[in-house]
Amino acid sequence: METFKNALIFLLNEIINELYPKQCIICGKLYSDEICSKCYKTLEIVAKSQKNKNKSFNEHIYLFKYGGTIRKLIIDYKFNDKAYLSDFFTKIIIKNEKICRKIKSYDIIIPVPIHKKRKNERGYNQSELIAKKIAKNTNQLQLVTDSLIKQKNTVAQSTLTKEQRKQNVKQVYKIANKQKIQNKKIILLDDIYTTGSTVEECSKILKQNGAKEILVLTIAKDEIN
Ligand SMILES: [Zn+2]
C-alpha cells in the first residue's frame, strides 16, 4: 500500500510539473526554466575532476562543493518528496561542457543503487532518476539498473564516521547480468561524495566483474572529511 501511495505521489508530481508554468526552484519566481537566470548566476559550478591511483574508479568529477543552496536542494530532493528536482540536476549536468565531453566516451551509466525497501519508502532512487534523464538526453549512453544491486539494507552513511562508513558498505552490493558491464566504460552516478566509501565499494565489485573503466560522477562533494 505504501509503495503504491509513493508511486502515485511521484506520478502526480511529474504530471503537475508538466502542466504548470515553471517556478524557479530557488526564489519561486515564475520562469521558463527550472531556475531563473538570476539564481543560476549564484550557483557556484566547479565541475572539478580528480584522478586517484589508489581507488578502484579511474576518475571522479563533481559539480558543486556541498553546502548552501545545493545542500538544501539535495536534501529536499532526497527526503522531502521533491522528485521533480531531478530535472534541474540533470540540466545542470548536461549543460556543463566539460562533463558532456567526458560523458561522450562512455558506454553505460549506472546509478548507485539503494535497497528495495528504501526505494519503496521514498518512491524513487534519486540517482536513478537523474541517470535515466542523462541517458535519454545523450544518445549513446545506455542506462543499466539491473546489474549493480544493493542486497543489504544499511544504515545511512551520513550518520556514520569515516571508518564506520567503510565497514557499512562491505559485502552490500552484488552483480547480476554480468555481461552488461563486461568491457564497458561506465559512469557511476551518485548524489554526494563524502568519504567515497560507497562509490569505491561499487567500483571495486564492478571492476572485479570485468568493467573496463569507471568515471564517478556526483552532484556534490562534501569536503568536510
Ligand atoms: Zn530564481
Residues whose N, C-alpha, C, O or C-beta is under 5 A from the ligand:
A	BS01	ZN	C24 I26 C27 G28 C36 C39
